[in-house]
Amino acid sequence: MNDLLAHSDNGATSPIEPSRAQLEALLGVGRHGPVHMLNLLRFREVAEYPDSWDGPTGTGEEAYTRYGQVAMSRVGDLGGRVVMFGPVEAVAVGIDPCRWDQVAVIEYPDIESFLALTEDPAYVDALVHRNAGLAETEVLAVNPIVGRAY
């Protein structure tokens, strides 16, 4: 995790990278136990790989799928799981048109497991696909309360 903080920006915003302040806030939650990460995803029409890229290209969604295959394998190795993943079909309440293409909820055993993913070499290598495919994302840390009284 120290590597992630060391390489994060000092507060500049990016449509797909956490700021230093966001990472510090996540660490500052101070809660132990499972965490759900709600991922809101908007894809590029065409994947935008670096000029030096000589691998597969395609749509943003195709690029993100390549990233997702590696990421989900690594999440499983950390004891996490996919709770829900699917395309947004309609806005039931809220701003229309919806800017999100897909939504995913990933459960991690704890915040530290989520942060450990960012230091996994296979995961880091797959980020080229995530970065090429995503136009924008929001990842929200949620305390899962299912099965407990409010």
Phi, psi and omega in degrees: 000327179301324177298319181296315178294321181295328183261357180282160180286179180262024176130351179296146181267148177223148179288350182220001181242142178286148173275165176301317181298321179295317179295319178295322178295319178298314178295328182285352179304320175070017180261145177252154179104185187302147174225138173258134176253114177273115182256119174255125191235131171235126185265154170285152175299313179235132180301140180245086178277159176300155180304329182281354184292130178235017179264198181294152177236226178113207180281167175299320180295321178296318178297316180296325177297320177298317176298314185299325179298317179287314184300316182292326175297316181290322177301315178300320179296334180270002179092010179266178180203159174278122177272319182200142177207132178181167180284149173283126183259329181194159173267117178274320177213134176126197185285128180237129010279150179290138180271354183263138178267321181219159177227140176222145171239120180244130178262132174243151179301329180192172181298323181299324178295318176300314181290328178297328179304323184290350179253000180285124184302319180294320178296313180301319178297328182283347182299336177302324179286318177300312182296325179289327188270329186270132170274326183197151174208156167229134177237116185250127176279126185233136174278111182290122181247007179304134179087358178242155176290145178290000000 
